[in-house]
Amino acid sequence: MIKSELVLKIAEQNPHLYQRDVETLVNAILDTIAEALARGDRVELRGFGAFSVKHRDARRGRNPRTGAAVAVSEKAIPVFKTGKEMRQRLNAAGIGEAAQAAS
Protein backbone atom coordinates (compact mmCIF):
# COMPACT_ATOMS: atom_id res chain seq x y z
CA MET A 1 0.00 0.00 0.00
CA ILE A 2 1.30 3.43 -0.90
CA LYS A 3 0.50 6.71 0.83
CA SER A 4 -2.21 7.75 -1.64
CA GLU A 5 -3.97 4.38 -1.16
CA LEU A 6 -3.79 4.87 2.61
CA VAL A 7 -5.35 8.32 2.27
CA LEU A 8 -8.16 6.91 0.09
CA LYS A 9 -8.84 4.06 2.54
CA ILE A 10 -9.05 6.43 5.52
CA ALA A 11 -11.26 8.84 3.56
CA GLU A 12 -13.62 5.96 2.64
CA GLN A 13 -13.84 4.89 6.30
CA ASN A 14 -14.55 8.48 7.38
CA PRO A 15 -16.99 10.00 4.87
CA HIS A 16 -17.45 13.07 7.09
CA LEU A 17 -13.84 14.09 6.33
CA TYR A 18 -12.64 15.58 3.06
CA GLN A 19 -9.90 13.64 1.27
CA ARG A 20 -7.61 16.70 1.32
CA ASP A 21 -8.00 16.90 5.11
CA VAL A 22 -7.15 13.21 5.48
CA GLU A 23 -4.08 13.73 3.30
CA THR A 24 -3.02 16.66 5.49
CA LEU A 25 -3.39 14.49 8.61
CA VAL A 26 -1.42 11.58 7.14
CA ASN A 27 1.35 13.94 6.01
CA ALA A 28 1.43 15.59 9.46
CA ILE A 29 1.77 12.22 11.20
CA LEU A 30 4.54 11.02 8.88
CA ASP A 31 6.38 14.36 9.07
CA THR A 32 6.21 14.30 12.87
CA ILE A 33 7.65 10.77 12.96
CA ALA A 34 10.43 11.78 10.54
CA GLU A 35 11.28 14.90 12.59
CA ALA A 36 11.44 12.87 15.81
CA LEU A 37 13.78 10.34 14.18
CA ALA A 38 15.95 13.15 12.82
CA ARG A 39 16.34 14.41 16.41
CA GLY A 40 17.36 10.90 17.45
CA ASP A 41 14.15 10.21 19.35
CA ARG A 42 12.31 6.89 19.40
CA VAL A 43 8.67 6.82 18.23
CA GLU A 44 6.49 4.11 19.76
CA LEU A 45 2.95 3.42 18.55
CA ARG A 46 1.49 0.93 21.05
CA GLY A 47 0.15 -2.18 19.38
CA PHE A 48 1.77 -1.25 16.06
CA GLY A 49 5.51 -0.92 16.57
CA ALA A 50 8.43 1.35 17.27
CA PHE A 51 10.60 3.47 14.99
CA SER A 52 14.16 4.20 16.05
CA VAL A 53 17.48 5.24 14.55
CA LYS A 54 20.49 2.96 14.32
CA HIS A 55 23.91 4.50 13.73
CA ARG A 56 26.37 2.72 11.48
CA ASP A 57 30.04 3.53 11.88
CA ALA A 58 32.30 4.56 9.02
CA ARG A 59 33.95 1.59 7.33
CA ARG A 60 35.93 0.42 4.35
CA GLY A 61 33.72 -0.79 1.53
CA ARG A 62 34.45 -2.25 -1.88
CA ASN A 63 33.32 -1.11 -5.29
CA PRO A 64 31.72 -4.28 -6.72
CA ARG A 65 32.50 -3.30 -10.30
CA THR A 66 36.21 -2.52 -9.92
CA GLY A 67 37.05 -4.17 -6.60
CA ALA A 68 38.66 -0.94 -5.40
CA ALA A 69 38.40 -0.06 -1.70
CA VAL A 70 36.19 2.93 -0.94
CA ALA A 71 35.49 4.81 2.27
CA VAL A 72 31.87 4.55 3.44
CA SER A 73 30.93 7.36 5.83
CA GLU A 74 28.95 6.85 9.00
CA LYS A 75 25.20 7.04 8.59
CA ALA A 76 21.95 6.88 10.49
CA ILE A 77 19.47 4.17 9.44
CA PRO A 78 15.77 4.19 10.40
CA VAL A 79 14.66 0.91 11.99
CA PHE A 80 11.13 -0.39 12.59
CA LYS A 81 10.30 -3.12 15.07
CA THR A 82 6.78 -4.51 15.11
CA GLY A 83 4.80 -4.52 18.32
CA LYS A 84 3.50 -7.67 19.96
CA GLU A 85 -0.11 -7.02 18.94
CA MET A 86 0.90 -6.46 15.29
CA ARG A 87 2.87 -9.73 15.22
CA GLN A 88 -0.10 -11.57 16.69
CA ARG A 89 -2.48 -10.08 14.12
CA LEU A 90 -0.17 -10.99 11.25
CA ASN A 91 0.29 -14.55 12.44
CA ALA A 92 -3.42 -15.00 13.19
CA ALA A 93 -4.27 -13.84 9.67
CA GLY A 94 -2.08 -16.58 8.21
CA ILE A 95 0.17 -14.15 6.35
CA GLY A 96 3.26 -15.85 7.72
CA GLU A 97 1.99 -19.23 6.52
CA ALA A 98 1.29 -17.89 3.03
CA ALA A 99 4.79 -16.41 2.78
CA GLN A 100 6.35 -19.70 3.89
CA ALA A 101 4.30 -21.65 1.34
CA ALA A 102 5.38 -19.30 -1.44
CA SER A 103 9.11 -19.84 -0.75
C-alpha positions in Angstrom: 0.0 0.0 0.0 1.3 3.4 -0.9 0.5 6.7 0.8 -2.2 7.7 -1.6 -4.0 4.4 -1.2 -3.8 4.9 2.6 -5.4 8.3 2.3 -8.2 6.9 0.1 -8.8 4.1 2.5 -9.0 6.4 5.5 -11.3 8.8 3.6 -13.6 6.0 2.6 -13.8 4.9 6.3 -14.5 8.5 7.4 -17.0 10.0 4.9 -17.4 13.1 7.1 -13.8 14.1 6.3 -12.6 15.6 3.1 -9.9 13.6 1.3 -7.6 16.7 1.3 -8.0 16.9 5.1 -7.1 13.2 5.5 -4.1 13.7 3.3 -3.0 16.7 5.5 -3.4 14.5 8.6 -1.4 11.6 7.1 1.4 13.9 6.0 1.4 15.6 9.5 1.8 12.2 11.2 4.5 11.0 8.9 6.4 14.4 9.1 6.2 14.3 12.9 7.7 10.8 13.0 10.4 11.8 10.5 11.3 14.9 12.6 11.4 12.9 15.8 13.8 10.3 14.2 15.9 13.2 12.8 16.3 14.4 16.4 17.4 10.9 17.5 14.1 10.2 19.3 12.3 6.9 19.4 8.7 6.8 18.2 6.5 4.1 19.8 3.0 3.4 18.6 1.5 0.9 21.0 0.2 -2.2 19.4 1.8 -1.3 16.1 5.5 -0.9 16.6 8.4 1.4 17.3 10.6 3.5 15.0 14.2 4.2 16.1 17.5 5.2 14.6 20.5 3.0 14.3 23.9 4.5 13.7 26.4 2.7 11.5 30.0 3.5 11.9 32.3 4.6 9.0 33.9 1.6 7.3 35.9 0.4 4.4 33.7 -0.8 1.5 34.4 -2.2 -1.9 33.3 -1.1 -5.3 31.7 -4.3 -6.7 32.5 -3.3 -10.3 36.2 -2.5 -9.9 37.0 -4.2 -6.6 38.7 -0.9 -5.4 38.4 -0.1 -1.7 36.2 2.9 -0.9 35.5 4.8 2.3 31.9 4.5 3.4 30.9 7.4 5.8 29.0 6.9 9.0 25.2 7.0 8.6 21.9 6.9 10.5 19.5 4.2 9.4 15.8 4.2 10.4 14.7 0.9 12.0 11.1 -0.4 12.6 10.3 -3.1 15.1 6.8 -4.5 15.1 4.8 -4.5 18.3 3.5 -7.7 20.0 -0.1 -7.0 18.9 0.9 -6.5 15.3 2.9 -9.7 15.2 -0.1 -11.6 16.7 -2.5 -10.1 14.1 -0.2 -11.0 11.2 0.3 -14.6 12.4 -3.4 -15.0 13.2 -4.3 -13.8 9.7 -2.1 -16.6 8.2 0.2 -14.2 6.3 3.3 -15.8 7.7 2.0 -19.2 6.5 1.3 -17.9 3.0 4.8 -16.4 2.8 6.3 -19.7 3.9 4.3 -21.7 1.3 5.4 -19.3 -1.4 9.1 -19.8 -0.7 
